Amino acid sequence: MIGEELQQRARARVDELPGASLEHPFGPDWEVFKVRDKVFMLMTDVTGEPIVILKTDPEDGKALQEQHDDITPGYHMNKKHWITLHPSGDLQTQLIDDLVTDSYLLVVENLPHAKRPVDPATFGRDNR
């Protein structure tokens, strides 16, 4: 998947997530996606290629990095809790959708119950 396609796919998945919003707090070169003011995805091409940075469970992130050359520790983020998706040909659309959704749900799980736009225990689980 080429860079623009990677970012377009991730952006399209975010559009399906309740309560997700886009901001540019670091300037026009960074797209920062939040749910209830908490970051769950970043996109930029300041590295010379269009990348997507996502929150992840540490064990899942480690396994993903071992399985995919296109997944590395989070660029400019905590390397244990964030991963970077790089464009190439290896990452499938379903994997990108799942990783974006998982990142979103990791953030939602840590929100107070009253602020959660979805139930993280059930959201998106029926169509996997």
C-alpha positions as CSV (number, residue, x, y, z in Angstrom):
1,M,0.0,0.0,0.0
2,I,1.5,3.3,-1.0
3,G,1.8,6.2,1.5
4,E,-1.2,8.2,0.4
5,E,-3.3,5.1,0.4
6,L,-2.2,4.1,3.8
7,Q,-3.1,7.5,5.2
8,Q,-6.4,7.6,3.3
9,R,-7.4,4.2,4.6
10,A,-6.6,5.2,8.2
11,R,-8.5,8.5,7.8
12,A,-11.5,6.7,6.3
13,R,-11.6,4.4,9.3
14,V,-11.4,7.3,11.7
15,D,-14.4,8.8,9.9
16,E,-16.4,5.8,11.1
17,L,-15.4,6.2,14.8
18,P,-17.9,8.0,17.0
19,G,-16.5,11.1,18.7
20,A,-13.2,11.1,16.8
21,S,-11.9,14.5,15.7
22,L,-9.0,16.0,13.8
23,E,-6.7,18.7,15.0
24,H,-3.4,20.3,13.9
25,P,-1.7,21.4,17.2
26,F,1.8,20.9,15.8
27,G,1.2,22.7,12.6
28,P,0.0,21.7,9.1
29,D,2.5,18.9,8.8
30,W,0.9,16.8,11.5
31,E,-2.7,15.5,11.6
32,V,-3.7,14.6,15.2
33,F,-6.8,12.4,15.7
34,K,-8.4,12.5,19.1
35,V,-11.4,11.0,21.0
36,R,-12.6,13.3,23.8
37,D,-9.3,15.3,23.7
38,K,-7.1,12.2,24.0
39,V,-4.8,11.3,21.0
40,F,-5.2,7.9,19.4
41,M,-3.6,8.5,15.9
42,L,-1.1,10.8,14.3
43,M,-0.2,11.2,10.6
44,T,2.6,13.0,9.0
45,D,5.1,12.9,6.2
46,V,7.9,14.8,8.0
47,T,10.0,11.6,7.9
48,G,10.0,11.7,4.1
49,E,7.2,9.2,3.7
50,P,3.6,9.3,4.7
51,I,3.3,7.4,8.1
52,V,0.5,6.6,10.5
53,I,1.3,6.5,14.3
54,L,-1.1,4.5,16.5
55,K,-1.5,3.6,20.2
56,T,-1.1,-0.1,20.9
57,D,-1.0,-2.7,23.7
58,P,2.7,-3.3,24.4
59,E,2.6,-7.0,23.7
60,D,0.5,-6.6,20.5
61,G,2.9,-3.9,19.3
62,K,5.9,-6.1,19.9
63,A,4.3,-9.0,18.0
64,L,3.2,-6.7,15.1
65,Q,6.8,-5.4,14.7
66,E,8.1,-9.0,14.6
67,Q,5.5,-10.0,12.0
68,H,5.6,-6.9,9.7
69,D,8.7,-5.0,8.4
70,D,6.3,-2.0,7.8
71,I,5.5,-1.7,11.5
72,T,8.1,0.0,13.8
73,P,8.1,1.7,17.2
74,G,6.1,4.9,17.4
75,Y,7.9,7.8,15.7
76,H,8.5,10.6,18.4
77,M,6.2,8.6,20.8
78,N,6.6,6.2,23.7
79,K,8.2,3.2,21.9
80,K,6.4,0.7,24.1
81,H,2.8,2.1,23.6
82,W,2.9,3.4,20.1
83,I,3.7,1.9,16.6
84,T,4.3,3.5,13.2
85,L,2.9,2.1,10.0
86,H,5.0,2.6,7.0
87,P,3.8,2.5,3.4
88,S,4.9,-0.4,1.2
89,G,2.9,-3.4,0.0
90,D,2.7,-5.5,3.1
91,L,-0.1,-4.0,5.2
92,Q,-3.6,-5.1,4.3
93,T,-6.7,-2.8,4.5
94,Q,-8.3,-5.0,7.2
95,L,-5.2,-4.8,9.3
96,I,-5.0,-1.0,9.0
97,D,-8.7,-0.8,10.0
98,D,-8.2,-3.1,12.9
99,L,-5.1,-1.2,14.2
100,V,-6.9,2.2,14.0
101,T,-9.9,0.7,15.8
102,D,-7.8,-0.9,18.5
103,S,-5.9,2.4,19.0
104,Y,-9.2,4.2,19.4
105,L,-10.6,1.7,21.8
106,L,-7.4,1.7,24.0
107,V,-8.0,5.4,24.5
108,V,-11.8,5.0,25.0
109,E,-11.2,2.3,27.7
110,N,-9.3,4.9,29.8
111,L,-12.0,7.5,29.6
112,P,-14.5,8.0,32.4
113,H,-17.6,6.0,31.6
114,A,-19.7,9.1,31.1
115,K,-17.3,10.4,28.4
116,R,-17.1,7.2,26.4
117,P,-18.7,7.6,22.9
118,V,-18.9,3.8,22.6
119,D,-18.7,0.7,24.8
120,P,-15.1,-0.5,24.2
121,A,-16.1,-4.0,25.2
122,T,-18.5,-4.4,22.3
123,F,-17.8,-1.7,19.7
124,G,-16.6,-3.2,16.4
125,R,-16.4,-6.7,17.8
126,D,-19.4,-8.0,15.8
127,N,-17.9,-7.2,12.4
128,R,-14.5,-8.8,12.8
